[in-house]
Amino acid sequence: PDMLVTLEGIDGSGKTTAAEDLREAFPDAVFTREPTDSWYGDAVRRSIGDDDADPLAELFLYTADHADHLSRTIRPALSRGDLVISDRYADSRYAYQSVTIAESGDPGAQSIEDPMAYVRSVHRPFTRAPDLTLYFDVDAETGAERSGATNKFETVSFLRSVRERYERLAAEEPERFVRIDAARPPGDVLEAAVEAIEA
C-alpha cells in the first residue's frame, strides 16, 4: 500500500538502528532518510558541523533538501504504491530548527514570535504529511549519552528542548504519532515498530 511512515526522535533515540532492522521486516519497502544523500543533504551536513551557521539559513537548506527528497524519492515511490519508511522527515525540522531559531541571538531569528509555527508554515504548502510517525521516545540525558554529543544539536539542554517540541507535535496529532519507549532493549523497540506499521 502507498503509505509514508516516518521515524522521529531526539539524537540517541535508536531510530536509525530501528530503521536498519526494519529492512528485514519490510524487504519491499523504500527506505530513505533526511538529510538525504543528495548535494542538498551534503550542504545540510556541512551546516550541522558549523557552530556559527545562521539558523534561518540552516532551516532553508533543510527545507530545500526536503523539497528535493519529496520530488525525487517520496512522491514517485508513493505513486508506485510503495511503502516508504523515512529516518527523519519534516517533524525533525519542526522540533530541531524551531529550537535553534528560538535560542539564537541572531536578530532575524529573534524577530520570529513562534518559531515552530513559522517552520511549519514554510513546509505546509508543499510537504506531504506522513500517514504514520513512529516517535522513539527517550529522555534527553540518555539521548546525549548514546549519541556522544558530537555536534551542536546533541547537548542535553538542547535535546530537552527538542523533546518538548516533539511532545507538542505528538499531542496535536495523536492519531498520527505512535510513541515507542526507546529506553527498552532494541529487540523490544523493533517489535513495537513492526507492530505499529502492520496495524
N, C-alpha and C positions, 0 to 999 in steps of 0.2 A: 504493500500500500504506500502511496505517496505521503510520507509523514516526516516532519522535521523534528528531531529530538536534539536538544542541546544539553551539554554538561556544564554546570556552573558551580562556582565555589571559590573561596579565597585560595591563595597560593598555599600549597601543602595540604590541600583537602583530599588529595588522592584521585582526583577525577581523571587525570591523564593516564594513570595506571589502570583505572577502570575502563577508559576508552580502549586501551590496548587489549584488555581482557575481553571486552565486548565483541571484538572482531571474531573471536571463535564462536560466540553465541549467535552472531548475526553475520555469517560469511558473505551474504549477498548485499549487505548494506554499503552505502557510500560513506566512508569515514573521512572527515575533514576537520580543520581547526582554524582558529583565529588567534594571533596573526597568521596569515596564510604564508605559503612558500613563494608567493609572487614578489616582484620588486617593491610593491606597496608594503607587503609584510616585512621585507628587509628594512625599509625605511622606518617602520614602526619599531622594529627591534633595535635599530640604531638609536632611536629616540629614548627607548626604555633604558638604554645604557648611559644616557646623558643626563646627569643630575640637574643640569641647568636648562633642560628643554622647556620651552614655553608650553604651559598646559593646554592652551587652546590650539596651538599648532599641532601638539601631540594628538588631541582629540580629532582634529581633521585628518591627520594621517591614518588613524584607526578607522575613521569613517570612510575614507577613500578605499582602504583595504576591504572594508565590509561591503561596499558597493560593488567592487570588483569580484569579491567572493560570491555575491548573490548572482551576478550576471554570468560568471564563468563556471561556477560549480553548483550552487544550491538550486537555482531555478531550473537549469537543464535536467538535473537529476530528478527533481520532483515531477517535472513534466513527463519524464520517462516512467513515472510510477514507482520510483525507488524510495527506500527508507534511507534517510540521511541522518547521520549522527555527527554532530559538530562539538569538538572540545573547545569550549568558549564560543560566545556569539555576542549579540548586541547587549544582553544583560551585563556582560563584563564591562562594557563602556559605561552603562548607566551607573554601575556600582563604583568602578575604579576611577573613571575620569571625572565623575561628579565630586569625588573626594579631592583629587589633585587640583581641580578648579576651586573648590571651596577653601582649601588650605593654602592656596597660592597667594603670594604677596604682589602678584602682577596686577597692575591697575585694570587691565582689560578683563581679567578673570574676576576681579573683585566687584566689577560692575554687574555681574550676573547674580540676581537675587536668589533663585532656586536652581542650583547647578544641575540637579538630577532632572528636573522638568525641562531644562534647556537642552541637555544632551538627548533626551527622549524626543523632543520636538524636532531636532535636527534629523533624527533617524526615521521618525514616523511616516513621512510621505513616501519613502521608497523601500523600507525594510520589509521582510516577510516574517511575521510572528511565528515563533516555534509552536508546534502542536503540543509538545511536552517538554518540560525543562526539569532535569534531574539536578536537584540542589544538594551538593555534597557538603554537609554542614559539619564544621569543626571549629573549635574556639581559636581565637587569634594566636594565643601562646603556642598551641600545638602546630598551627599552620606555619608560624615563623620558624619554629624549631625544625620542622620537617623540611621546609624549603631552604633553610640555611641562610636566609636573609641576604641573598646575593645581589639584590638591586634595591632601588629606592622604593619599590612597591611592596617589599616584603617585611618591613618592620612591624612589630607588634601593634603599635598605636595606629599605624596606617591600616593594617588588616582589620583591626577592631572597627574602624570607621567604615571600611568596605563591607564588613559583615552586617553592620547596621543597615546599610543600603540594601543588601540582599534581603534582609528580613522585611524591609519595607516593600520591596518588589513582590516577595512571596505572599505577603499579607494582602496585597492589592489583587493578585491573581491566583488565589488558592486552587482554582481548577486546573491551572497550567503547571504549577510547581509541585513536584513530589520531593519532599525532604528525605534525604538519606543520611543517617547518622554515620559520618565518615570516620569517627573515632574507633569504630569496630574493626575487627580483622578484615583484610582485603577480600577474603572469600565471602564473608557476610555482606560486604558492601556490593560486590559484584552480583550476588544472588538477588539483593534488593533492586539493583538497577535492571537486571534482566526481567524480573517480575513486573516492574513498573512499565517497561517498554511493551512487554507481551500483553499486559492488561489494556 
